[in-house]
Amino acid sequence: MDDAKTRTRRQVIEVAAGILEREGAQAVSTRSVAAAAGIRAASLYQLFGDKDGLLAALASHAFERYLSEKHTLVPTDDPVGDLRRGWDIHVDFGLRHPAFYLLMFGTDRPGRRPPAADEAHGLLLKFLDRAAAAGRLRVPPALAAHLCLAAVTGVTLSLIGAPAQDRDPEISARMRDTLIGSLTTDPPPPSAAGPGLASRALALDAALTAVDRDTLPMRSTETALLRDWLHQLAR
């Protein structure tokens, strides 16, 4: 795509995003967006194909804005505390940008996850890997990521659906603390012997994930078997 088309495409997405946030998804049509962007409807079709293509581009744009905020979360020496802060950033984004959030997480688009959605999932996994490496995780990071996303998405959609005056922030805080509390362990006191077997197994699994596979003195099948055993020990 040449520079002119790239600029026009970016302009159309910004215009469509403004309509989406002001008036909701029902107001986003190829005709309304083309008129607001000052281009012909035929040009919009050339850029996005149809309204479905435009909405897919908007979803990608929304995830990119979401990621720009998530990347402000600087890791600390408390990976579990970082998970709590990440939860709060997620919910806050949804409440400030409800139309974006509904397009990102409330629309059934099987098999059409934007690349930025995968990047957001990978970012969550990095924080969970840190918790596992610290011996603080009770379940494998991949499972914890699915549970976290399901819970935080459900809470955020529930709050978006409630009248603003009825949104109780305690709901999000209680769900956050209940879920993260069930997935993680307390830090051991200085005099303690260290984390239990399950946490140690997950910590080793996280260490294997972080290591370059070419440097491991094991074949890929052996590494896969070891990780399977570690997951068994972590149950």
GURO-107120 format. One record per residue: x, y, z of N, C-alpha, C in turn. Coordinates in steps of 0.2 Angstrom, whole numbers, padded with zeros to 4 digits, always signed. Layout:
% residues N
XYZXYZXYZ;...
% end
This chain:
% residues 235
+0004-0006+0000+0000+0000+0000+0004+0006+0000;+0003+0011-0005+0008+0017-0005+0006+0022+0000;+0010+0027+0001+0010+0032+0006+0003+0035+0006;+0000+0037+0001-0006+0041+0000-0012+0037+0003;-0012+0030+0001-0017+0026+0003-0016+0024+0010;-0010+0024+0013-0009+0023+0020-0012+0029+0024;-0010+0035+0022-0013+0041+0025-0020+0041+0025;-0023+0039+0019-0031+0040+0019-0034+0034+0023;-0031+0029+0023-0033+0023+0027-0033+0025+0035;-0028+0028+0037-0027+0030+0044-0032+0036+0046;-0033+0040+0041-0038+0046+0042-0045+0043+0043;-0047+0038+0038-0053+0035+0039-0054+0031+0045;-0049+0028+0048-0050+0024+0054-0051+0029+0060;-0047+0035+0060-0048+0040+0065-0055+0043+0065;-0058+0044+0059-0064+0047+0058-0070+0042+0061;-0069+0035+0058-0073+0030+0061-0073+0029+0068;-0067+0029+0071-0066+0029+0078-0070+0034+0082;-0070+0040+0079-0073+0046+0082-0081+0045+0082;-0084+0042+0077-0091+0041+0076-0093+0035+0081;-0088+0030+0081-0090+0024+0086-0090+0026+0093;-0085+0031+0095-0085+0033+0102-0091+0038+0104;-0093+0042+0099-0098+0047+0100-0105+0044+0100;-0106+0039+0095-0113+0037+0093-0114+0030+0094;-0109+0026+0094-0109+0018+0095-0109+0015+0088;-0108+0008+0088-0107+0004+0082-0112+0005+0077;-0119+0006+0080-0124+0006+0075-0124+0012+0070;-0120+0017+0072-0119+0023+0068-0113+0023+0063;-0109+0017+0064-0104+0016+0059-0106+0013+0053;-0107+0017+0048-0109+0014+0041-0104+0016+0036;-0103+0012+0030-0098+0014+0025-0100+0021+0023;-0107+0023+0022-0109+0029+0020-0107+0035+0024;-0109+0034+0031-0108+0039+0036-0100+0041+0037;-0096+0035+0037-0089+0036+0038-0086+0039+0031;-0088+0037+0025-0085+0040+0019-0087+0048+0019;-0093+0050+0021-0095+0057+0021-0091+0061+0026;-0090+0058+0032-0086+0062+0037-0079+0062+0035;-0076+0057+0032-0069+0058+0030-0068+0061+0023;-0074+0063+0020-0073+0067+0014-0070+0063+0008;-0072+0057+0008-0070+0053+0002-0076+0049-0001;-0076+0046-0007-0081+0043-0010-0082+0036-0007;-0088+0033-0006-0089+0027-0004-0085+0022-0007;-0085+0022-0014-0081+0018-0018-0074+0017-0015;-0071+0023-0013-0064+0023-0011-0063+0019-0004;-0068+0020+0000-0068+0016+0006-0069+0009+0005;-0073+0007+0000-0073+0000-0001-0066-0003-0004;-0063+0001-0008-0056-0001-0010-0051-0002-0004;-0052+0002+0001-0048+0002+0007-0049-0004+0011;-0056-0005+0013-0058-0010+0018-0062-0016+0015;-0064-0015+0009-0068-0021+0007-0076-0020+0008;-0078-0019+0014-0085-0018+0016-0085-0016+0023;-0091-0015+0026-0092-0013+0033-0088-0018+0038;-0089-0024+0036-0086-0029+0041-0078-0028+0041;-0075-0026+0035-0068-0025+0035-0066-0019+0039;-0071-0014+0038-0069-0007+0042-0070-0009+0050;-0075-0013+0052-0075-0014+0059-0069-0018+0061;-0067-0023+0057-0061-0027+0059-0055-0022+0060;-0054-0017+0055-0049-0012+0056-0049-0008+0062;-0056-0006+0064-0057-0003+0070-0055-0007+0076;-0057-0013+0076-0055-0017+0082-0047-0018+0083;-0044-0018+0077-0036-0018+0078-0034-0011+0080;-0037-0006+0078-0035+0001+0081-0037+0001+0088;-0042-0001+0090-0044-0001+0098-0039-0005+0102;-0037-0011+0099-0032-0015+0103-0025-0012+0103;-0023-0008+0098-0017-0004+0098-0017+0001+0103;-0023+0005+0104-0024+0010+0109-0023+0007+0116;-0026+0001+0117-0026-0003+0123-0019-0005+0125;-0016-0007+0120-0009-0009+0121-0004-0003+0123;-0005+0002+0120-0001+0008+0122-0002+0010+0129;-0008+0009+0132-0009+0010+0139-0006+0004+0143;-0007-0002+0141-0004-0008+0145+0004-0007+0145;+0007-0005+0140+0014-0004+0140+0017+0001+0145;+0012+0005+0148+0015+0010+0153+0015+0006+0160;+0013+0000+0160+0014-0004+0166+0021-0007+0167;+0025-0003+0170+0032-0005+0171+0032-0011+0176;+0035-0016+0175+0036-0022+0180+0040-0020+0186;+0037-0022+0192+0041-0021+0198+0044-0028+0201;+0046-0028+0207+0048-0034+0210+0043-0038+0213;+0037-0036+0212+0031-0039+0214+0026-0041+0208;+0027-0047+0206+0024-0049+0199+0016-0050+0201;+0014-0052+0207+0007-0053+0208+0004-0046+0209;+0007-0041+0212+0005-0034+0212+0004-0031+0205;+0009-0033+0201+0008-0031+0194+0002-0034+0190;+0000-0040+0192-0006-0043+0189-0012-0039+0191;-0012-0037+0197-0018-0033+0200-0018-0026+0196;-0012-0023+0195-0012-0016+0192-0014-0017+0185;-0012-0023+0182-0014-0024+0175-0022-0025+0174;-0025-0028+0179-0032-0029+0179-0035-0022+0179;-0033-0018+0184-0036-0012+0184-0036-0007+0178;-0030-0008+0175-0029-0004+0168-0034-0007+0163;-0035-0013+0163-0040-0016+0158-0047-0014+0159;-0049-0014+0166-0056-0012+0167-0057-0004+0166;-0052+0000+0168-0052+0007+0167-0052+0009+0159;-0049+0005+0155-0049+0006+0148-0056+0005+0145;-0059-0001+0147-0066-0002+0145-0071+0003+0147;-0070+0005+0153-0075+0010+0156-0074+0017+0152;-0068+0019+0150-0067+0025+0147-0069+0025+0140;-0068+0019+0137-0069+0018+0130-0074+0012+0128;-0080+0012+0131-0085+0007+0131-0086+0004+0123;-0087+0009+0119-0089+0007+0112-0083+0003+0109;-0077+0005+0110-0071+0001+0108-0071-0005+0111;-0072-0005+0118-0071-0012+0121-0077-0017+0119;-0083-0015+0118-0088-0019+0115-0086-0022+0108;-0083-0018+0104-0080-0020+0098-0075-0025+0099;-0070-0024+0104-0064-0029+0105-0066-0035+0108;-0071-0035+0113-0072-0041+0117-0080-0043+0117;-0084-0039+0115-0091-0040+0115-0094-0043+0109;-0090-0043+0103-0093-0045+0097-0090-0051+0095;-0094-0056+0093-0092-0063+0091-0089-0063+0084;-0082-0063+0084-0079-0063+0078-0074-0069+0078;-0077-0075+0077-0072-0081+0078-0067-0082+0072;-0061-0083+0074-0056-0084+0069-0053-0078+0066;-0055-0072+0069-0053-0065+0066-0050-0061+0071;-0046-0064+0076-0043-0060+0081-0037-0055+0078;-0038-0049+0079-0032-0044+0076-0026-0046+0079;-0020-0045+0075-0013-0047+0078-0012-0043+0085;-0015-0037+0086-0014-0034+0092-0017-0037+0098;-0022-0041+0096-0026-0045+0102-0021-0051+0104;-0017-0054+0099-0012-0059+0101-0007-0056+0105;-0005-0049+0103+0001-0046+0107-0002-0045+0114;-0008-0043+0115-0011-0041+0122-0010-0048+0126;-0012-0053+0123-0012-0060+0126-0005-0061+0128;+0000-0060+0124+0007-0062+0125+0009-0057+0131;+0007-0051+0131+0009-0047+0137+0007-0050+0143;+0001-0052+0144-0002-0055+0150+0002-0061+0152;+0004-0065+0147+0008-0071+0148+0015-0069+0151;+0018-0064+0149+0024-0062+0151+0024-0060+0159;+0018-0057+0161+0018-0055+0168+0016-0062+0172;+0012-0066+0169+0011-0073+0172+0017-0077+0173;+0022-0077+0167+0028-0081+0168+0032-0078+0173;+0032-0071+0174+0036-0069+0180+0034-0071+0187;+0027-0071+0187+0024-0074+0193+0026-0081+0194;+0026-0085+0189+0028-0092+0189+0036-0093+0191;+0040-0089+0188+0047-0089+0189+0049-0087+0196;+0044-0083+0200+0045-0081+0207+0042-0087+0211;+0040-0092+0209+0037-0097+0213+0030-0095+0216;+0026-0090+0212+0020-0088+0215+0014-0090+0212;+0015-0094+0207+0009-0096+0203+0007-0104+0204;+0000-0105+0205-0002-0111+0207-0004-0116+0201;-0005-0112+0195-0007-0116+0189-0003-0114+0183;-0002-0117+0178+0002-0115+0172+0000-0109+0169;+0005-0104+0167+0003-0098+0165-0002-0098+0159;-0002-0102+0155-0007-0102+0149-0014-0103+0152;-0015-0107+0157-0022-0108+0160-0024-0102+0164;-0019-0099+0167-0020-0093+0171-0022-0087+0167;-0019-0087+0161-0021-0081+0156-0028-0082+0154;-0030-0088+0152-0037-0089+0150-0042-0087+0156;-0040-0089+0162-0045-0088+0167-0045-0080+0169;-0039-0077+0168-0039-0070+0170-0043-0066+0164;-0042-0068+0158-0045-0064+0153-0053-0065+0153;-0055-0071+0154-0062-0073+0155-0065-0069+0161;-0062-0068+0166-0064-0065+0172-0065-0057+0171;-0059-0054+0169-0059-0047+0168-0063-0045+0163;-0064-0049+0157-0068-0047+0152-0076-0047+0154;-0078-0052+0158-0084-0052+0161-0086-0047+0165;-0081-0045+0170-0082-0039+0174-0083-0033+0171;-0079-0032+0166-0079-0025+0162-0085-0025+0158;-0087-0030+0155-0094-0030+0151-0100-0029+0155;-0099-0032+0161-0105-0031+0166-0105-0024+0168;-0100-0021+0170-0099-0014+0172-0102-0009+0167;-0099-0010+0160-0101-0006+0155-0109-0006+0154;-0112-0012+0155-0119-0013+0154-0123-0010+0160;-0120-0008+0165-0124-0005+0171-0124+0003+0170;-0129+0006+0172-0129+0014+0172-0123+0016+0176;-0121+0022+0174-0115+0024+0177-0115+0025+0185;-0121+0027+0187-0122+0028+0194-0122+0022+0198;-0123+0016+0195-0124+0010+0198-0118+0006+0198;-0112+0008+0195-0106+0005+0194-0102+0005+0201;-0102-0001+0204-0098-0001+0210-0091-0004+0209;-0086+0000+0210-0079-0002+0209-0077-0008+0213;-0081-0009+0219-0079-0015+0223-0080-0021+0220;-0085-0021+0215-0086-0028+0211-0080-0030+0207;-0077-0025+0204-0070-0027+0200-0065-0029+0205;-0064-0025+0211-0059-0026+0216-0060-0033+0219;-0066-0035+0220-0067-0041+0224-0066-0047+0219;-0068-0046+0213-0067-0052+0208-0059-0052+0206;-0056-0047+0206-0049-0047+0205-0045-0050+0210;-0046-0048+0216-0043-0051+0222-0045-0059+0223;-0051-0061+0222-0053-0067+0222-0050-0072+0217;-0050-0070+0211-0047-0074+0205-0039-0074+0206;-0036-0068+0207-0028-0068+0207-0026-0072+0214;-0030-0071+0219-0029-0075+0225-0029-0083+0224;-0034-0085+0220-0034-0092+0219-0029-0095+0214;-0026-0090+0210-0021-0092+0205-0014-0092+0208;-0013-0088+0213-0006-0087+0216-0005-0088+0223;+0001-0089+0225+0003-0090+0232+0005-0084+0236;+0005-0084+0242+0008-0078+0246+0016-0079+0245;+0019-0073+0246+0027-0074+0246+0029-0077+0252;+0034-0082+0252+0036-0085+0258+0039-0080+0263;+0039-0081+0269+0042-0077+0274+0050-0078+0273;+0054-0073+0275+0061-0074+0274+0064-0080+0278;+0061-0083+0283+0063-0089+0286+0061-0095+0284;+0056-0095+0279+0053-0101+0276+0058-0105+0272;+0056-0111+0271+0060-0115+0266+0060-0113+0259;+0054-0110+0257+0053-0108+0250+0047-0111+0248;+0045-0110+0241+0039-0112+0239+0038-0119+0238;+0031-0121+0238+0030-0129+0238+0032-0132+0231;+0030-0138+0231+0032-0142+0225+0029-0139+0219;+0022-0138+0219+0019-0136+0213+0022-0129+0210;+0023-0124+0215+0026-0118+0213+0033-0119+0210;+0037-0123+0213+0044-0125+0211+0043-0127+0203;+0038-0132+0202+0038-0135+0196+0036-0130+0190;+0031-0125+0192+0029-0120+0188+0035-0115+0187;+0039-0114+0192+0045-0109+0191+0050-0112+0186;+0051-0119+0187+0056-0122+0182+0053-0122+0175;+0046-0123+0174+0043-0123+0168+0044-0116+0165;+0043-0110+0169+0044-0104+0166+0051-0102+0164;+0056-0105+0168+0063-0104+0166+0064-0108+0159;+0062-0113+0158+0063-0117+0152+0060-0113+0146;+0054-0109+0147+0051-0105+0142+0056-0099+0140;+0059-0097+0145+0063-0091+0144+0070-0092+0141;+0072-0099+0141+0079-0101+0139+0078-0102+0131;+0083-0100+0128+0084-0102+0120+0084-0109+0120;+0080-0112+0116+0079-0119+0115+0086-0123+0113;+0089-0119+0108+0096-0121+0106+0101-0122+0111;+0100-0119+0117+0105-0120+0122+0104-0125+0127;+0098-0128+0126+0096-0134+0131+0099-0140+0129;+0102-0144+0134+0106-0150+0132+0101-0156+0131;+0095-0154+0128+0090-0159+0128+0086-0159+0121;+0084-0164+0118+0080-0164+0112+0073-0161+0113;+0070-0159+0108+0064-0156+0109+0058-0160+0112;+0059-0167+0110+0054-0172+0113+0055-0172+0120;+0061-0172+0122+0063-0173+0130+0061-0167+0133;+0062-0161+0130+0059-0155+0134+0052-0155+0134;+0048-0157+0129+0041-0157+0129+0039-0162+0135;+0042-0168+0135+0040-0173+0141+0042-0170+0148;+0047-0166+0148+0049-0163+0155+0044-0158+0157;+0042-0154+0152+0037-0149+0154+0030-0152+0155;+0028-0158+0152+0022-0161+0153+0022-0164+0161;+0028-0167+0163+0029-0169+0170+0028-0163+0175;+0031-0158+0173+0031-0152+0177+0024-0149+0178;+0020-0150+0173+0013-0148+0173+0009-0153+0177;+0011-0159+0177+0008-0164+0181+0009-0163+0189;+0015-0161+0190+0017-0160+0197+0014-0153+0200;+0012-0149+0195+0009-0142+0197+0001-0143+0199;-0001-0149+0197-0009-0150+0198-0010-0150+0205;
% end
